[in-house]
């Protein structure tokens, strides 16, 4: 299924693009991390990373690629970090107000989940799904925005699980609707599978294990990657511009190059070296943890 043109789609997703300059290093503190998953060390939730500096920057960012810190390189909070820092707790942070730290971390985790669901809902709104489903999507988007606009105490009292269940049910319905019926299968394990050059238009890879799979040169129009584990997936020389339900975290975890084509709402990881086929593109700078435009 091809995406339809929606002029405000990029505007909707802008607030879900991370801006670490406006965050107090929440992902480096609030999250539970394991060294085996590509983080600097094992770390319990609520404990600052050993490399987090007082200004909330990372002391080893220039070495993350060489050190193969895949967990740090791939992580994306869907803009929850700056949302919580700037809007929910504008006059404090976990460091200056340690008694508020746990509440700040808990709100961050809730907002992260809501923003992740919002990303998928906005993506769904770009598909040709019919008036009934579109109205359901719009209602869930509106509800999401109202929830994240609440004060911290009210955010923590939300029944997020009930909302997530409704979102998941709708996304499952959408996935079934857009899937190519000739390419449906029950298998969800594609670990290391070689698809090179295959026609995968309309393929449903939602919730699939795709670690180290090879998608180089595949046709991926309308291919559904909702929740797929794409760590080390080879997407070099591959056009994903019409694929659906991709996230920045999936792209950051995959292996692409300058010939990889992405949806407009996603950015090219800086380490995908080489000349871009585009005059200007968005790149994700792992050193500053920010997105920027780069001309070739």
C-alpha positions in Angstrom: 0.0 0.0 0.0 1.4 3.4 -1.0 1.4 6.3 1.4 -0.8 9.3 0.6 0.4 12.8 0.7 -0.3 14.6 4.0 1.3 18.1 4.2 1.2 18.3 8.0 2.6 14.8 8.6 6.2 16.2 9.1 4.8 18.8 11.5 3.1 16.1 13.5 6.3 14.2 13.8 8.6 17.1 14.6 7.9 17.0 18.3 8.8 13.3 18.3 12.3 13.9 16.9 14.8 13.9 19.7 16.7 17.1 20.7 19.2 16.1 23.3 20.3 19.7 23.8 16.9 20.3 25.5 17.0 17.2 27.7 18.7 16.5 31.1 20.1 13.2 30.0 17.1 11.2 31.0 17.9 8.2 28.8 21.3 8.0 30.5 19.8 7.8 34.0 16.2 6.5 34.0 16.8 3.4 31.9 18.1 -0.1 32.9 21.0 -0.9 30.8 23.2 -4.0 30.1 26.7 -4.0 28.8 25.8 -7.1 26.7 23.2 -4.9 24.8 25.8 -2.4 23.7 25.9 0.0 26.6 29.0 1.1 28.5 28.2 -0.9 31.6 25.5 -2.7 33.5 23.3 0.0 35.1 20.2 -0.1 37.2 17.3 2.2 36.4 17.7 5.6 38.2 21.5 5.4 38.3 23.4 7.9 36.0 25.6 6.3 33.3 29.3 6.5 34.3 29.9 8.6 31.2 27.2 11.3 31.8 28.8 14.6 32.5 27.4 17.5 34.7 26.1 19.3 31.6 24.2 16.1 30.6 26.5 15.4 27.7 28.3 12.1 27.1 32.0 11.9 27.8 32.6 9.2 25.2 30.2 10.2 22.4 33.1 10.6 19.9 34.1 7.0 20.6 30.7 5.3 20.6 31.0 4.0 17.0 34.6 2.7 17.5 33.6 1.2 20.8 30.6 -0.6 19.2 28.2 0.9 21.8 25.2 -0.2 19.7 22.7 0.3 22.5 23.6 4.0 22.9 23.8 4.5 19.1 20.4 3.0 18.4 18.3 4.4 21.3 15.7 7.0 20.4 13.2 8.4 22.9 10.7 9.7 20.4 11.2 13.2 21.9 10.1 12.2 25.4 13.4 13.5 26.9 12.9 17.1 25.8 9.1 17.0 26.4 9.6 16.0 30.1 12.5 18.3 30.6 11.0 21.4 29.0 7.3 21.0 29.6 6.6 18.6 32.5 9.5 19.8 34.8 10.6 23.2 33.3 12.1 24.5 36.6 13.9 21.5 37.8 15.8 18.3 36.8 16.7 15.0 38.5 20.1 16.4 39.5 19.1 19.7 41.0 16.0 18.2 42.7 16.9 14.7 43.8 13.7 14.2 45.8 11.8 14.6 42.5 14.1 12.3 40.5 12.0 9.2 40.7 8.9 11.1 39.6 10.8 12.6 36.7 12.0 9.2 35.6 8.6 7.6 35.9 7.0 10.4 33.8 9.7 10.1 31.2 8.9 6.4 30.8 5.2 7.0 30.5 5.7 9.8 27.9 8.2 7.7 26.0 5.5 5.0 25.6 2.9 7.5 24.6 5.2 9.2 22.1 6.1 5.8 20.6 2.4 5.0 20.1 1.8 8.4 18.7 4.5 7.9 16.1 2.8 4.8 14.8 -0.6 6.4 14.8 0.7 9.4 12.8 2.3 6.9 10.4 -1.1 5.1 10.1 -2.8 8.4 9.3 -0.7 8.6 6.1 -2.2 5.4 4.7 -5.3 4.9 2.6 -7.4 3.1 5.2 -10.9 4.5 4.8 -13.1 6.9 6.7 -13.9 4.7 9.7 -10.4 3.6 10.5 -9.1 7.1 9.9 -11.6 8.5 12.4 -10.4 6.0 15.0 -6.8 7.0 14.3 -7.6 10.7 14.7 -9.4 10.0 18.0 -6.5 8.1 19.4 -4.0 10.8 18.3 -6.2 13.5 20.0 -6.4 11.4 23.2 -2.6 10.9 23.2 -1.9 14.6 22.8 -4.3 15.4 25.7 -2.6 12.9 27.9 0.9 14.2 27.4 -0.3 17.8 28.0 -1.3 16.8 31.6 0.7 17.8 34.7 3.1 15.1 36.0 0.8 13.7 38.8 -2.0 13.3 36.3 0.3 11.6 33.8 1.3 9.0 36.4 -2.3 8.3 37.1 -3.2 7.5 33.5 -4.4 4.1 32.5 -1.8 3.7 29.8 -2.3 0.0 29.6 -5.9 0.4 28.5 -4.9 3.0 25.9 -2.1 0.8 24.6 -4.5 -2.1 24.2 -6.7 0.0 22.0 -3.8 1.3 20.0 -2.4 -2.3 19.6 -5.7 -3.6 18.4 -6.1 -0.9 15.8 -2.5 -1.3 14.6 -3.1 -5.1 14.3 -6.2 -4.4 12.3 -4.3 -2.0 10.0 -1.5 -4.5 9.6 -3.9 -7.1 8.4 -5.6 -4.6 6.1 -2.4 -3.4 4.3 -0.7 -6.8 4.0 -0.3 -8.4 0.6 -2.5 -11.5 0.9 -0.1 -13.5 -1.3 2.8 -12.8 1.1 1.2 -13.6 4.4 2.8 -16.2 6.6 2.8 -17.1 10.3 6.6 -17.2 10.6 8.1 -14.3 12.6 11.6 -15.5 12.7 13.8 -14.2 9.9 17.1 -14.2 11.9 19.9 -13.9 9.3 17.7 -14.7 6.4 19.0 -13.6 3.0 16.2 -11.7 1.0 18.7 -9.9 -1.2 16.9 -8.5 -4.3 13.5 -10.0 -3.4 10.1 -8.5 -4.1 8.8 -7.9 -0.6 6.1 -5.3 -1.5 3.3 -5.5 1.1 5.1 -8.0 3.2 4.1 -8.1 6.8 7.3 -8.1 9.0 5.4 -6.7 12.0 6.8 -8.0 15.4 9.4 -10.1 13.5 12.9 -11.1 14.6 15.0 -9.9 11.7 18.5 -9.6 13.3 21.2 -9.7 10.7 18.7 -10.3 7.8 19.8 -9.2 4.4 17.4 -6.8 2.6 19.9 -5.3 0.2 18.3 -4.3 -3.0 14.8 -5.5 -2.0 11.6 -3.9 -3.2 9.8 -2.8 0.0 6.8 -0.7 -1.1 4.2 -0.9 1.6 6.3 -3.3 3.6 5.3 -3.3 7.3 8.1 -3.1 9.9 5.9 -2.4 12.9 7.9 -3.5 16.0 10.4 -5.6 14.0 13.8 -6.2 15.6 16.1 -4.8 12.9 19.4 -5.0 14.7 22.2 -5.4 12.1 19.8 -5.8 9.2 21.5 -5.0 5.9 19.6 -2.2 4.2 22.4 -1.0 2.0 21.4 0.2 -1.5 17.8 -0.4 -0.5 14.7 1.9 -1.0 12.6 2.0 2.2 11.0 5.3 1.4 7.6 3.7 0.9 7.9 1.2 3.7 5.6 1.7 6.7 5.9 1.9 10.5 9.6 2.3 10.5 11.2 4.2 13.5 14.5 6.0 13.9 15.5 3.4 16.5 15.2 0.6 13.9 17.2 2.6 11.3 19.9 3.4 13.9 20.2 -0.3 14.7 20.4 -1.4 11.0 23.3 -1.2 8.6 22.8 1.2 5.7 24.7 3.5 3.5 24.3 6.7 1.5 22.4 4.8 -1.2 19.8 3.7 1.3 16.5 5.7 0.8 14.5 6.4 3.9 11.0 7.9 4.5 11.3 11.7 4.8 10.5 11.6 8.6 13.6 9.6 9.3 17.3 10.6 9.4 20.5 9.0 8.1 22.9 7.9 10.9 26.1 9.8 10.6 28.2 6.6 10.3 26.6 5.7 7.0 29.5 7.1 5.2 29.7 8.0 1.5 28.1 10.4 -0.9 24.4 10.8 -0.7 22.2 10.5 -3.8 20.4 13.6 -2.5 21.6 17.2 -2.6 20.7 17.6 1.1 19.7 15.1 3.7 19.0 14.9 7.4 21.7 13.1 9.4 21.8 12.0 13.0 25.0 13.2 14.6 26.0 10.6 17.2 28.5 13.1 18.8 26.0 15.8 19.6 22.9 13.5 19.7 21.1 15.9 17.4 19.7 15.9 13.9 21.0 18.4 11.3 20.8 19.0 7.6 23.9 18.3 5.6 24.7 19.3 2.0 27.0 17.1 0.0 
